[in-house]
Amino acid sequence: MPAPEAADRLPFQYVGHWSPLWIVGAHGGAGESTLAALIPGATVTDHHWPQQAGGVVRAVVVARSNLRGLAAAQVAAQQWASRLVPGVDLLGLVVMADAPGRLPRPLRDRLQVVAGGYARTWTVPWIETWRSSEVDSAAAPREVRRVVDELTALANTQQKG
């Protein structure tokens, strides 16, 4: 896998504490704080790859479903696949909807290509109430709770294994 240009790569950040799951925003406004609010114990990395001395951390990349977000997610996948991100067990990509409704065909096609760079891909639909109120995992729609439950179980399984 060819490495992305240095200027396009996500930087690294040393993390001094343990987290079951690190949330890596591929770009500004990706939705990583929203996702972290839904997953107990998850920690955002402020658009950095987490690095921990002597250990491997589990992480997911988060991106919006717009063109900018999908392009950033693709670069993050390329960076990881080219072995430039040591110490990170990348569990997959979470795509946060950038608008209500179905993605336009060009974005659906781009998402399909980008998703090929990740072991797993989850999508979180547009939730209108999150624009004007706190994120509440108990009140989240079933499809969001399914994503949260799967990520939580995967992080915990990976932790023990």
N, C-alpha and C positions, 0 to 999 in steps of 0.2 A: 504494500500500500504506500503510495507516495505521500510524503508528509506535506501538510498545508504550509503556506508561507508563514514565516515566524510572526509577522505582524497580525495574522489572523488567528493564531493559536490562543487558547485560554491560558492564562498564567497559573502558577501554582501558589498554594498557601499552606503553610504548616498549620496543622490542627493539633492542639495540645490535649484535647479531651476525646473520649470515645463517643460515638453516635452509632445507632444501629443502621442509619441510612443518611448519607450526605446527598443533598439536593444541589446539583450544579446547574445554574442558569446559563444557557448557551449565549444569552444576550440580555440586555436590559429589558425589563418588562416581560420576561419569559413566564412568570407565574410561579416562581420557585417558593416565594413566601406563602402563597396560597396553598400550594401542595404541602409544604411543611406544616402548615396549620392543621392539616387534615390527618397527618401521620404522626402518631405518638413517638416522641423522641427524635424525630428527623431534624436535621440541622442544615440550614442554607449555607452556601459557601461564597456568596457574593461574586459569582461569575469566575470562580477559580477552581482548579482541580485540587481536592484535598490531599495533603501528604502528611503521613504520620510516621515518626521515627520508628523503624523496626517493625512496621506492621502494614497490613493491607486493609484498606477501607472499602466499604461497599457504597456505591453511588449510582444515581440515575441522573441523566441529563434531562433538562426541561426546556421546552421551546414553545413559542406560540405557533399557531397553524398558518401564519402569513408567510409570504415569500422570504422576508428577512429572517424570520425565526427558523424556517426550515433550512435555509442556507447556513445559518450558524450551527444548527444541529448536525448538518452534514460535515462541516469543518471539525466539530468536536469529535465526531465518529472517526474521521480520517486521522486526527491527531492521536486518538487512543489506539486505533488499529495499526498505526505506524510505529507503535511501541515507544511513543514519546511520553507516556503517562504511566510510569512505574508505580506500583503500590496501590492501584485502583482496580477493584473488581467492578466493572461497569455492568450493571444489571439490565440496563435498557434505556429507552427514551420515553418520556411522558410528553405528549403534545397537548397543550392547553388551547382550546378554541379561542380564536381572536374575535369571533362574531357569532351571532346566532345562526342557525341553519346549517345546511350541508355545504361542504367545501366546494368551490368551483373546480371544474375538471382539471385545469392546469395545476392547481394546488394539490388535488388528490393524487395526480400522477407524480408530482414532486415528492409528496409524502411517501408514496410507495417506494421510490428510489432511496430516499433518506432512511426509511425504516430498514432497508436491506443492510445497513451498516451497524445495526444493533441486534442483539440477541432477542430482545423483546421490545414491543412498542405498545403503549397504552394511550388512549385518548380520553380527555376530559372535556365534556361538552360545555358550551356557553351556559353559565348560570347567572341570569340577570340579577338576582338578589345579591350576589356577591359584589356588585358594583356599589351598593349603597348600605350594606350591612356587614357585620362580621361573618367570617367563614365559620360555619358550624357543621362539623362532620356528622353529628346526629341527625341534622335536618337535610343533609345532602341527598340528592336523588340516588336511587338504587344503583345506577350505572357508575356513579362516582364512588359510592361505598364499595362496590366490587373492585374497582381499581385500587382503592386504599387498602382493602383487605388483602388483595393479592400482593401488593408491594410490602405490606407489613409482614405477611407470612414469609415471603421470599427473603426479606432482610433477616428475619429471625432464623429461618432455616439455614441460610448462608452463614450466619453467625456461629451456629453450633457445629456446622460441617466444615 
